[in-house]
Amino acid sequence: MRHFFVLVLLVALGCSSPAPETSVPRYSVEESQTPDGVGLIVLHDAEAGIEASVAPSKGANVSSIKVRFKDEWVETIYGANNFTPGENYEGKSPTLWPAVGRNVPNDMRNPETLGGSLPVGGYDHNDKRYEMPGHGFARDYPWEVAEVGSDEDGGAWVSMFFEDNEQTLELYPFGFRLMLEVRLSDGVVEMAYGVTASDANDDDMFFSIGNHITFNTPLVAGSDAAEMLFVSPSTTEIMKEAGMPTGELRPRSHSEPFELADWEVRNAVSLAEYESDPWMEMLDPAGLGIRMSHTASHWPEQPLIQFNVWGDVMDGFFSPEPWVGLQNSLVLRQGLVYLNPGADFDWTIKIEFIR
């Protein structure tokens, strides 16, 4: 009788076998909202300790990238997940398309169009003048979500698209489909763009493309932004006056680490002519670094800016913008990708963390 009682007690206490462990998937996706009500799609890589938020309704903006560093979560994106209008620079990672920077014909040049802001400029095509906002218009429209998913082989991802409409045709007389897939896989944040020209277009479609991604400085709270380092093996700087290319080039490389405290404050430096696919690294003295590279299915001829570097490190932000383009490209017809009707162009940005 005593043996029977012990057996019953063990079963009642669950001692006959250990409880199965619940496995947490490496990759996952969830929906969320910013404090001001903007919908987000949040991608997770639990093993690598990376989280990326995307706001489809805000131009498919990659609005936050967090990384686990020394058992703490570090937000790397300036202005992360804050879409409340304000007077300060908004930051985050807006898509620049079909133009980067200003486009201002000679007869429109005045202190307002060449000032510090990015007002609406213009360009001519087939004897017609079109307006073009600074940095294009793709960032100003909501994008449609095409697919959201995660699996152990492919990572976590969201793909979105934006197509021409009545409003865009007033600014840009081409049919198009612009795709962006944001993916976390093997510790890498990947932003893969695809541009397709409508096969109904009468002319070759032309554009520049970029991303105005902006990082916090310092990356790690309490670190010294003045001691952050920048590395990027460009060979050339494209010179500008009042924000517009002058046609002059000069040698410039940061293949050796350069202290960001010495970087030109809020003066865009346009880096070009890399011997291979362009890349840059920024390194926080606390030990956290970011490596960003980008590659294209084909590159336009020079002059072509591949990193347009701008920021105010001591004011908290640094923006090494990956570009395939040139300021005033629609006017100069330089630094442009041309697509035949029905043709495609692919461009991918990769962000990796140094820990």
N, C-alpha and C positions, 0 to 999 in steps of 0.2 A: 504494500500500500504506500509506503514511504517513497519508493522509486517512481510509482505512478504520479504522485503529487509533484515531485521535482520535475518530471517530464512536462506535465501540464504547465507548471510555472515558467519553464524555459520557453515554451511555445508562446505563452501569453505575453512574455516580455520581448518577444521577437529575437530571442537569442539563438534560435535554431539556424539562422543564416543571416549574413550582413545585408543591410539595405543597399540596393543598387545605387551607384553614383550617377548623378545627372550630368551629362556632358554638355558643355557650353560650346556652340559652334564658333569657329574662328571668325567667320564673316556673317554679318547680319545687316538688315536695313530696317529703319523705322521712320514713321512720320512724326513731325514735331512742329512747333510754332515758335517764332521769336516773341519776346515780350510785347511787341507792338502788333502781333497778329499775323505776321507773314508766314505762310506755310513753308516748311522745310522737309527735305528728304535727307536723312542722316545715315551715312554709311559707316560701318564699324569693321575694324580689323583688330580683334581682341588680342591675338598673339603678338602682332607687331606694335600694339598700343597706338593706333591711329584712328581718328574720327574726322570725317569730312561732312559738312553740311552744304546743301545746295538749295537755292531758292528759285524754282522754275518761274514763278510769277514775276520775279525781278530780273529778267534777262538771263535766266539760268546761271545766276551769280553763285560762284563757289564762295560762300560767305563765311566759312569757318574751317580751319584745319587745326585740330588739336593733336598733340603728340605726348605720350607718356615719357617723362624724363626724370630719372632719379625718384621714382614712385610718386611723382606729381604730374597732373595734367597741365600742359603748357599750351596756351592759345597763341598760334603763330601769326594769325591774320589781323591786321589793323582794322579797327571798326567792325569787328566780327559780329554778325547777326544783329546789327543795329541798323535798321532802315528808317528810323525816325529822322525826318528832315532837320538839318542843322546848318550852321554857318561854316563848320569846319569841313575839311576834306573827308569824304565818305569812306575811302579805303576799299577793302574787300577785293574781289577779283572779277570785275566786269569784262565782258567780251567786247572788243573793239572791232566793228565791222559795219559796212564795207570800207571804212576809212580809219586811219590812225592819225591822231593829232588834228590840226586844222587843215582845211582846204579853202584857200582864199585867192581868187583871181586878182590880177593887178588892179583892175578897176574897182575892186571892193576893199582894197587895203586902206585902213585908217587906224587910229589908235585903239578903237574899240575891238576891231576884228583881230588885231595883233597884240592885244593886251594880255593880262595874266589869266583871264578866264578862257573858256572854250565856247565862244558864241557860234551861232549858225553862220557858215560860210557858203561856198558854192563852187560849181565847176560847170564846164560846158561839154555837151555831147550832142552831135548831129545838129549843130546850130541852135541848140536850146540851152538855156541856163537852168540848172537845177540847184536847189538848196541842199546843203549837207551839214548836219550838226557836227560839232567837234567830236571826234572818236566814233563817228557813225551813229547808227540808230538801233542796232541789235540789242544793246543793253537796256533800251527804254521800253521794250515790249515783253509781255508774258510769253513764255515758251510752253509748248505742249509736251507732256510726258509721254514717251513712247513705250518705255519698259523699265521696270524696277526688278532687281533680283539679286540673289546671292547663292553661291554654292562653294564647296570646298576646293574645287578646281579653278573656278573662274574669278573668285573674289566676290566683292559686293559692288553693285553698279546701278546707275540710273542713266538712261539715255533720253534726250529731249530734242525737239526740233522747232524751227521757226521758219515760216514761209512768207513769200511776198503777199501783200494785200493792197487794197486801194490806197492806203496811206503811204506805204513804202514806194509804190510805183510813181507817186508824185515826186519823190526824192531820188529815185534810182530806177531807171526804166528797164529793169530786167526781172524775169521770173527766176526764182531761186529756192533752194531748200538748204537750210543751214542746220547741221546736226552737231550735238555735243554729247559725248558719253563721258561721264565721270566715273572712275573705277578705282577701288582699293584692291590691290593684289600684291602679295609677297612684300608688304611694307612700302609699296610705292603708290603715290597718288598720281593717277594718269588722267589727263584731260584731252580727249581725242575729238578733234573737230573734223567734220566732213562738209564740203561745200559742193553743191550740185547746181549747175546752170540748167535752166529749163530748156528742153529741146524745142520749145516754141519761140525762143529768143531770136530776133532778127540779126543781132550782132554778137560778137564775142563779148562776154561779160568780164569786167575787170574790177579788181578790188585789192585792198590791203587788209590784213587781219592782225590782231594782237590781243593781249590780255593784260589788264592793268593791275595785276596781282600786287598786293602791298603787304609787307611783313612788319611786325612789331619790332621796334628797337628800344631796348635790348629784347632778345627773344625770351630770356629768363628773367623774371622779376627780381630786382635787386642787383642784377649784373650791371656792368658799365658799358653803355652804348658806345662811348668814345673809343673803347678798346676792341670793338667788333672789327672783323677783317672781311675783305671782299677779294675774290679771285675770279678772273675771267680772261681767257687767252685770246681776246680780239686782237686784231692787228691795226685797226683803223678807227678813227672817229670822224663821223660826218658832221661838218661844221654847220652852224645855223646862226641866223641873225633874226631877232624878234620871233624866235621859234620856227623859222622857215629855213630849209636847206639853202646854202649859198652856192653849192657846187664845189666847195673846197673840201679836201680831205687832209687829214694829218695822222701820223702814226700815233697809236695809243693802245697799250696793252696793260692788263693787270694779271699777267701770268704769275707774278709774284704777289704775295698778300699785301693788300693796301688797307690802311686804317680808315674806317668810315668817318672818323672824326675829321679827316681832311677832305672829304667829298664835297663837291660844290653844293651849297644849300639851295634846294628848290630850283636847280638849273639842270634841265634834262641833258644828259650826256648820251649821244647816240653811237653805240658801238657796232662795228661791222667787220666783215671779211675775216671770218674764222676759217682755220685750215680744215676743220671737220665740223660736225654738227655743233652748234653753239651751246655753251654751258656756262654756268656761274655757280659760285659757292659763297655763302655768307656764314661767318663763324662767330658765335658768341663766346666770350672768354670763360663762361661757365661750363663750356664743353658741348653745347648743342649747336649743330650746324644744319644748313639746308643746302642741298645741291639741286639745281633746276637746269634741265636741258630741254631742247625742243628740236624736232625734225619735221621735214615736210616732204611730200611726195615729189615736189620739184621746187627749186628756188628761183625767183626772178633774178634778172641780171642786176649787178650793182649800178647805182647806189642802192643799198638795201640795208636797213637797220634790223639787227637781230636781237639786240637788247637795248631798250631805251631806258636808261637808268636815271631815276629821279627820286628825290626824297629830302627829308629833314631829320637826320638821324637823332639829333639831340631833342627834337620835338616828338620823337616816338615812332617814326615810320620811314621805311626804305622800300622803294618800288623798282626792282629790276625787271621791267616789263618785257616779256618775250614778244617780239614783233616779226612779222614777215611784211615789211612795208616801209613807208617813208612819209614824213609830214608833207602835205600838199601834193600827195601822189596823184590824186584825181585830176589836178590841174597840170602838173608837170608830165604826167603819163610816164612816171618812173616808179620803181619799187612796187610794181603791180603784178598780181597774178592774172593771167588771161585764160578764160575758159571758153572753148567752143560750145555751141548749143548742145546740151546733153552731157557735157564733160564734167569730171569730178576733180576735186583737190582735197588732199588729206594733210592735216597738221596736228601733231601730238606734243603736248607738254608733259614732262615727267618731273615729279618732285620726290626727292629722297631725303632721308634724315640721317645726319651724322651724330652718333651718340656714343 
